[in-house]
């Protein structure tokens, strides 16, 4: 049961940042919410989907972020309030629409929450999505905590409605995924009726006119920001150093100053509204000190913009020393920590303090590793992707033409490492494996003799690979596309997608048949169960040899976690200790050294392999790789 | 030698230098080496310091003196043709067999006899399969022997079949192979790493004469280019001086001068100094100028015993090999050794080549080739 629908104004609840954002949207009366899942944003729509039916709102897991934004925007254009959520990469997908919508404008409150992932803890990049606010001339808010995340979201709807512009909220992992107390507000009782006013088309043209209008809206926004309670200053009237910060930087700055006891010497100006800049507020803060340190994640967004503004008003403000990423004072990549700040402040203000050593993180990780079993980043026990990459590796080796796999985003991205036997050779955006294969698949004319393979998951297929497949079929790109259908958007938390037969609201839907879709394009398509290794290798070899044009192989086996939850183990798997020859086998510990399913362990005492029953999910694939037939699978 | 003797070494010293003969001795014992479309394929990295793959390979270091001592009780064997008890010419008397076999049907007759007489339970032979791809086959019946008759001239990893089995209940095995396979067989038999190796159950080895073998993929591509949409049914190379590859295809008879296919000879064959399978129980080749007759070199008592049995059963007829033929055979064998010596010399570093590991034998070849036949 989700807490976010609790109808008890004034009550304080422990909420995750993403739940606070969802609650803020509910308090604002949001009626349409859409997203494509992606860490660290997934819980926003995930939480809303759990309460959708009861609260009478519409929540959708869309096929991709652009469609999600379009779905939410449609609500806005019909006078309702709409929310779209995504991770930083998702905004790139949605940006094409966003950079027209800014000109056409919106009607009902429209909020786009983008959760950035500094240090790329679960991403393929750590881009700073704030650049889009400037690029699109759109208002940008950055919450620094949990209560603020809720209040800011609620306010963003009002602001959006007032300006007729979509409003961006930028969160980061430490705001979205941490938990804190949030005091609830009222949930609105009235619901709006949707209607599209056909007398007023929503168009970005004529651009010269709409662009000017957009700038006027932004100017109006700036004035509203001047008075925003999300911008605040804490510290002495005049400070030896002014910290200018936003987002999670606020928490790090508070902690650093408190640890060093610098409350009387250092001031912190926190911006909740980071684009357009609240210039009056900024001028007032900048006048407090001649030294300014910018604290923000990831790019020097405030730093660059504020320095630009300061240059305009330098005669009034006088000379300033600006410190931040551009001066090398703070790192220009990765997440910040209080330690980063402590080191800088200690030096700037000449205070003595012994922060934890720089090697603390490594030492902590090492200490933790003593207690936890050694495991590399890899697939779960029983994961079908392990079997898939095992078969791909064998087929490519047998084929012998140095074929290679182009990949993209999903659990199967781990195919780039030991879990997938290093088979995946490229990793970029959703659908980029298939996209790159379109190009590689045309290079035969320039001497490329290697077979080209693309890999994508089922959810990624619907998200971004279909246009690439259409392109390949029409233009005759020569490659083999593997669709790893594990019947789940597994990496982000099992959200439904068009192949799963359920919607975000839990309704039954007619799944889209991948094979039928491929066949309709006129593509040779085959299916196999990757757990049947020999059959899969055979099919792969056949498809690899079948040159010319794009071929599709759907490798279908349900995610081990989904299957495990529903029906438990398919097999009881055990290693026959008589048959396992251990080091005498000549297999050189194939099962635990090469195959490396975490369900198999090497028992140093007996010098043989055994199954870790707590971890094994009973897929039984390892039984077919043991050369001594020592791994037995018994039907349960 | 203080270096790895595992898969990594096999890769760097043999596979990576084009010295693999495709004999199959390293394949299908472990999950790491497989044979596929005329190649030895490494499926995974293996870091064992010592492996059967390396130990079995006919192109890794080999103590020929020791092998000769084990086989024949003497290290000093004749240089030209190896240890021999008798040299004869013979042919099978079963017309059904002779029609299918390459030359005189001698090998097929002997293997069929060995099975029928219960001298062996099974034999490892080579059969040309789909798309001309040859592979080892385990047979135990006469009809199966017939299906394996004839040569494909393409290197076949037949020893992989010996490695893989299955060998349930088979205790006595016959094996027919080319010289590199017979060398590998002897290494397998004496390999300390596996006392249960199927090779130790081989009681009869019949070695074929061999001047070279072709690499599968380039040769088959050549045939496809040359005779598109024709199915090859049989192949034979006529003896010198003609030296023509005669191919019977679905559309009739085709002829290709041997010079045209020479580019597809395996690089590994150029360093081979054994034409007559000198370590076999008995060796069989063709007799030049005597169509339908085989040369037989009987080397061991096992070889002698199967021959005697065949003669007693009237399966084979034999006569003495005329002196000019015997002399010609010795010259051809020495020619192969001399060419091998040249090829070895041209190899850059010479590391790990089997001949270089045995300097005494090498020296004998050198002296032999310089002193002989001029």
Interface residues (C-beta under 8 A of the other chain):
Chain A: X393 X394 X397 X398 X400 X421 X585 X586 X587 X588 X590 X594 X625 X627
Chain B: X29 X30 X31 X32 X34 X36 X37 X39 X41 X42 X43 X44 X45 X46 X47 X48 X51 X52 X193 X194
